[in-house]
Amino acid sequence: MSRFDKRWFFIDNTGYRVNVLANILDEFGSALMLLWRSICHLPYLPRQFARFFDNAYHIGYTTLPIVGILSAFIGAVLALQAGYSIGKVPGAQNYLGSIVGLSMCRELGPVMTAFLLAGRVGSAITAELASMTVYQEIDALKTMNISPERLLVMPRLVAIAVMMPVLTIFSIVIGWYGGMIVVKYVSFIALDPQIYWRSLKDFVDTASLTDGLLKAEVFGIAVTLICCNVGLRTKGGPREIGFAVTKGVVISMIFVLLLDYFVTKILI
């Protein structure tokens, strides 16, 4: 079996058997230790400001276009489906603003932004750190007494903590406008935008927006931490880099869905 396969299978006298639980606990514990070591290096952040700014630029600014495109179409499709479903109920379409507003705030905005972060940013982080690990650049940093957590992980975690609320707010607002365009120009809805915005304003309060931003913050830190951990734990040759990228993105998306349920349950 390849090195990648051995990490997921336990070999004993009876043959191969799956040892999924042990692998999950190992990955979870490793990620928590990485988070703790990165937090311990926070006092060094002023010295890493250039790296923090560079990561914030790539995580935030360069991700805005794809977040905007996705959010606009999510808001539009949500308004279209909701308008069609409740169209037979008299007066129900007046509440389309509240449906789109709350859905984007509490669920779709944070989750879809986290998915985009995992696919676009998380894959790049995993590939970079996995390459550095495979080609022994991480070992070289340790030999020079330079902590990889201080140099490579901590600036990324701080950058995502700063930029994730910005991306989420942008996603929510663009989704609202996408829904407004649909309810105004689709013939079987044809709702006045003023009614749409009034309904949205009546039902979307500060708590809804705060809950969405809190979920987004948790998702962003989790995705970055998982991808950094997977990249730094990569072993083998160049072939393992591709496996690491796939593993990092898939685990991040699954973990976002798990966190979404538990965080939502706590906030309700």
C-alpha positions in Angstrom: 0.0 0.0 0.0 1.1 3.6 -0.6 2.0 5.9 2.3 -1.3 7.7 1.9 -3.2 4.4 2.3 -1.3 3.4 5.4 -2.4 6.5 7.2 -6.0 5.4 6.8 -5.6 1.7 7.4 -4.3 -0.3 10.4 -2.3 -3.5 9.6 -2.6 -6.4 11.9 -2.4 -10.3 11.7 -5.9 -10.5 10.3 -5.2 -8.2 7.4 -6.3 -4.7 6.8 -9.0 -3.0 8.8 -10.3 0.5 8.9 -9.1 2.6 11.8 -11.1 5.7 11.1 -11.7 6.8 14.7 -8.0 6.8 15.6 -7.1 8.8 12.5 -9.9 11.4 13.3 -8.7 11.8 16.9 -5.1 12.1 15.7 -5.9 14.8 13.2 -8.2 16.7 15.7 -5.5 16.6 18.4 -2.8 17.7 16.0 -5.0 20.7 14.9 -5.7 21.8 18.5 -2.0 21.7 19.3 -1.2 23.7 16.2 -3.8 26.3 17.2 -2.3 26.5 20.7 1.2 26.9 19.5 0.1 29.6 17.0 -1.8 31.5 19.8 1.4 31.4 21.9 3.2 33.3 19.0 0.7 36.1 18.8 3.1 38.6 20.6 5.3 38.3 17.5 2.6 39.6 15.2 4.1 43.1 14.8 7.2 41.5 13.4 5.1 39.5 11.0 2.9 42.4 9.8 4.2 42.1 6.2 3.1 38.5 6.1 -0.2 39.3 7.7 -0.9 42.0 5.2 0.0 39.8 2.3 -2.2 37.0 3.5 -5.1 39.4 4.3 -4.8 40.7 0.7 -4.9 37.2 -0.9 -7.6 35.9 1.5 -9.8 38.9 1.4 -9.4 41.3 -1.6 -8.7 38.7 -4.3 -11.6 36.5 -3.1 -14.2 39.3 -3.2 -15.1 38.9 -6.9 -16.0 35.2 -6.7 -17.8 35.7 -3.4 -19.9 38.5 -5.0 -20.8 36.4 -8.1 -21.8 33.4 -6.0 -23.8 35.4 -3.5 -25.7 37.4 -6.1 -26.9 34.2 -7.8 -27.6 32.5 -4.5 -29.8 35.4 -3.4 -31.5 35.5 -6.9 -32.2 31.8 -6.9 -33.5 31.9 -3.4 -35.9 34.7 -4.2 -37.0 33.0 -7.4 -37.7 29.6 -5.7 -39.4 31.3 -2.7 -41.5 33.5 -4.9 -42.7 30.6 -7.0 -43.4 28.4 -4.0 -45.5 31.0 -2.1 -47.0 32.7 -5.1 -50.4 31.0 -4.6 -50.8 32.4 -1.1 -52.3 35.9 -1.2 -49.9 38.5 0.3 -47.2 36.0 1.1 -44.8 37.4 -1.5 -44.6 40.6 0.6 -42.4 38.6 2.9 -39.8 37.6 0.4 -37.4 40.2 1.8 -37.5 38.6 5.2 -36.9 35.1 3.6 -33.9 36.2 1.6 -32.6 38.5 4.4 -32.6 35.9 7.2 -31.4 33.1 5.0 -28.4 35.0 3.8 -27.6 36.3 7.3 -27.9 33.2 9.3 -27.0 30.4 6.9 -26.1 30.9 3.2 -23.8 33.8 3.6 -21.4 32.3 6.2 -21.5 28.7 4.8 -21.0 29.5 1.2 -18.2 32.0 2.0 -16.5 29.3 4.1 -16.9 26.8 1.2 -15.3 29.3 -1.2 -12.5 29.9 1.3 -11.9 26.1 1.5 -11.8 25.7 -2.2 -9.8 28.8 -3.2 -7.7 29.7 -0.2 -7.6 26.4 1.7 -6.3 24.5 -1.2 -3.5 27.0 -1.9 -2.5 27.0 1.8 -2.4 23.2 1.9 -0.4 23.0 -1.4 2.2 25.6 -0.2 2.8 24.1 3.2 2.8 20.5 1.8 5.4 21.5 -0.8 7.5 23.1 1.9 7.2 19.9 4.0 7.9 17.5 1.2 11.0 19.4 0.0 12.3 19.8 3.6 11.9 23.5 3.8 10.0 23.1 7.1 12.9 21.1 8.5 15.3 23.8 7.4 13.3 26.4 9.3 13.4 24.2 12.5 17.1 23.8 12.0 17.5 27.6 12.1 15.4 27.7 15.2 12.5 29.4 13.3 9.1 28.2 14.4 6.8 27.3 11.4 3.8 28.2 13.5 5.1 31.7 14.0 6.2 32.2 10.4 3.5 30.4 8.4 0.4 29.6 10.5 -0.1 32.5 13.0 -0.2 35.3 10.3 -2.7 33.3 8.3 -5.0 32.7 11.3 -5.0 36.4 12.2 -5.6 37.4 8.6 -8.6 35.1 8.2 -10.0 36.3 11.6 -9.8 39.9 10.2 -11.1 39.3 6.7 -13.8 36.6 7.2 -16.3 39.1 8.6 -15.6 41.5 5.8 -16.2 38.7 3.2 -19.3 37.5 4.9 -20.9 41.0 5.1 -20.1 41.5 1.4 -21.7 38.2 0.6 -24.8 39.0 2.6 -25.4 42.4 1.1 -24.8 41.2 -2.5 -27.2 38.3 -1.9 -29.8 40.8 -0.7 -29.4 42.8 -3.9 -29.5 39.7 -6.0 -32.9 38.8 -4.5 -34.2 42.3 -5.0 -33.4 42.3 -8.7 -35.4 39.0 -9.1 -38.4 40.1 -7.2 -38.6 43.3 -9.2 -38.1 42.0 -12.7 -39.5 38.5 -12.7 -43.0 38.7 -14.1 -44.8 36.2 -11.8 -43.4 38.0 -8.7 -43.2 41.7 -9.7 -42.8 42.9 -6.2 -42.0 46.6 -5.4 -38.4 46.9 -4.1 -39.7 49.2 -1.3 -41.9 46.3 0.0 -38.9 43.9 -0.3 -36.6 46.2 1.7 -39.2 47.0 4.3 -39.9 43.3 5.0 -36.1 42.6 5.1 -35.6 45.5 7.6 -38.5 44.4 9.8 -37.2 40.8 10.3 -33.4 41.1 10.0 -32.2 42.4 13.3 -28.7 42.9 14.8 -28.8 39.5 16.5 -29.3 37.8 13.1 -26.3 39.6 11.6 -24.1 38.9 14.6 -24.9 35.2 14.6 -24.0 35.0 11.0 -20.7 36.8 11.5 -19.9 34.6 14.5 -20.5 31.5 12.5 -18.3 32.8 9.7 -15.5 33.6 12.1 -15.6 30.0 13.4 -15.7 28.5 9.9 -12.8 30.6 8.6 -10.5 29.8 11.5 -11.4 26.1 11.3 -10.8 25.9 7.5 -7.4 27.7 7.8 -6.3 25.6 10.8 -7.3 22.3 9.1 -5.5 23.2 5.8 -2.4 24.3 7.7 -2.3 21.2 9.8 -2.8 18.9 6.8 0.0 20.7 4.9 2.5 20.5 7.7 1.8 16.8 8.3 2.3 15.8 4.7 4.8 13.0 4.3 6.3 11.3 1.2 7.1 12.7 -2.2 5.6 15.2 -4.7 2.6 12.8 -5.3 1.5 13.3 -1.8 1.0 17.0 -2.3 -2.1 16.4 -4.5 -3.5 14.0 -1.9 -2.9 16.6 0.8 -4.8 19.3 -1.1 -7.8 17.0 -1.7 -7.7 15.9 1.9 -7.5 19.4 3.3 -10.4 20.7 1.2 -12.7 17.8 1.8 -12.1 17.7 5.6 -12.6 21.5 5.7 -16.0 21.3 4.0 -17.2 18.4 6.1 -16.1 20.2 9.3 -17.8 23.4 8.2 -21.1 21.4 7.9 -20.6 19.8 11.3 -19.8 23.1 12.9 -22.7 24.7 11.2 -25.1 22.4 13.0 -23.6 22.7 16.5 -23.0 26.4 16.3 -26.6 27.0 15.1 -27.9 24.8 17.9 -26.0 26.9 20.4 -27.1 30.2 19.0 -30.8 29.3 18.7 
